[in-house]
């Protein structure tokens, strides 16, 4: 498990696992077991992003779904890889013919903290949760 300053970080292996899950689901094969990959039961929230890659870097979103609930990574990585690929209502489900042109992003959400001011965050670095209650 890779870490940075004692915290877990997303790895290439996590993205490869998501691709293996996607291909297995599309081909009607059993979903790979997480044991085959070097992830332990670190608990975190996450988002999985699928994009179609284009040569000039104009990547296009194909699906992105995640959760703010901290759950064991071994339980939610495959679940949200599939949800992002097949259940993002903004898009048609991903098809096998698209896989070779996709890239996958795994965003692990850690260290939630309350902001002191409305603009106490940086675009591209932080995510925000807005609660109107």
N, C-alpha and C positions, 0 to 999 in steps of 0.2 A: 504494500500500500504506500503510495507516494504521499508525502506530507510536506507542508511548508510551515515552519514555525510551530510544529506540533499539531497542525490542522490537516485534515484530509484535502487533497486536491484531485480534480478530475484528471484522468489519465487516458492515453491512447488505447489502453486495454479496455477501458470502459466503453469507449466508442466502438471498438471492434466487437465487443460483446453485444452491443445494441444492433450492429449490422448482422451478426450471427442470429440474433433473435428475429430480426426482420425477415431475413432470408428463410429461416426455418418456418415462420408463420406463413409466408407467401407460398412456400413449396409444400405445405401440409405436413411438415416434419415435426418431431418433438422439439419443444423449445429447449435450448441448451441449459444445462445445470450451471448455476453460478460457481459451484465447486471447481469447475474447470478453469476458473479465472482467479487472480489473486486479490479478491475482495473479502474483507471480513464483515462483521455485522455492525460497522460504523453506522450510526443513526444520523440521518440528515434529510433535509428537504431537497428537492431537485426539480429541474426542468430538462426535458429532452427536446432538442430541436433538429428537425430534418430540413435540409435545403437542397435544391437542385443547383449544382455547380456549373457555371459557365466559364469559358476560357478567359474572358475579360474581367472576371471577378464580380460580375453582376449576378451574384447568387440570389435565388428566389426561394422564399419560405414555402415549405411544403407541409409543415406541421410542427406544432410546438405545444406540448402539454406537460404539466408538472403538478407538484403539490407543495404546499407550505408546511405540511405535517412532517415532522421528523420521524422517519421509519427506517428500519434496517435496510441498508443499501442492497443487500443480497435479495431482499423481497421486492423492492420497487423499481430497480433498474430495468428489468425485462418488462414489467407491467407498463411503465410509462414509455418505453421505447415503442411498444405496440400501440398504446393509446395515441401517441403523437403521430404515428404513421397511419392509423386507421380511423381514429375517432375525433380528430380536429374538424369540427363542423364547417370550418371556413373552406375546406378543401375536399376533393374526392380522395378516397383512400389511395395510398401509394400502391403501385403495381410492380410486379417483378421486373418488367422491362425498364423501369426507372432506376433500379438499384445502382447500376454502374455509374450513374451521373449524380448520385447523392453524396452529401457529406452530413455527418452527425455531430452535434454539439451536446455535451453533457455539462450542465451547470449545477454545481452543488451549492446549496444555500446554507451558509453557516453564520454564526455570530450575529444573530438578530439583535438589534438594539433600538431603543426609542430615540427618535430624532428630537433635538431640542427646539428646532425651528422648521418651518415649512420647507425651506430650501437647504436643509442640513444633509445633503447628499450630492453625489457627483454622477452625472450622466456617463454611462459606459463603465462605471465601477460599482455602483450600488443599485440595488433594486429597492422598491418601496412598496409597502402595504398601506393602502388607504382604507381607513375604517370610519364610516359615517355614523356610528352609533354613539 
